[in-house]
Amino acid sequence: MRLVFFGCSHTYNCLWKCFDIDGVKVLNKSMSGNSNQKIFDDVYQYINSTEYSTNDILIIQYTYTNRLWWPNKLDGNQASFHSFDTDNSPIYYLNKFCKEELLSLYTNFIKYFWNYDTAFRTHKMNIDLLKSYLESKGVNFIHWMYTDGGNTKEWNIGFKTFWKKNDDISVFQSLNLFSIDGFYRIQDWAIENKFTDKADHINEKGNYILSVEMCKLLKKKFNFSIEPIEIYNIENRECSLF
């Protein structure tokens, strides 16, 4: 069996490396700054490619709902809108000729089209559809949600209405999402345990604990046994970009 990872920086920075041990084949398809639209596309394109094997186990991570991606003809067209930072976000600095237009597009999207409730409804629907599709194809997978909200800075732009965080655990249970210590929003678990850094990334200790719990699920669902790597030190240092 091969482990194939999808997601954003919450997978790319550290998590997949916990599984990268001798005797285990790992394929990392995650990307920093990734959006849910792109993650859905990544998974769909992968399982319909010659690269996919029926023995693969997919570990799919969902991200902030205010990020945005469509197929496009821009340079770096794998990049999603995930920030207003035109200097450090690839979708802007790889397309300097139109970066102000792109910034305006994303700002207006956040202002007029994004809020927690509508995004949650759409996100739930898309996860449900992907889950049903993968099951119909007999794909081995587990999936988990870092958060079902947006990045704080972006969601405070424009209208400040429709904030009704969904706390109905049955919604997450019905999607069969991975949970840890009763948390389906892994961000909440990480904050509760002080595992997040200033950039909202889970540190290396937190990622190791997360990987241990995921391995229990892999064992239960697929009889796939693995002992993850402890990639943190005694100082519990923050996870850096790889």
Beta strands, then each sheet from edge to edge (+ up, - down):
strand 1: 2-6
strand 2: 25-28
strand 3: 57-62
strand 4: 140-145
sheet 1: 2+ 1+ 3+ 4+
end
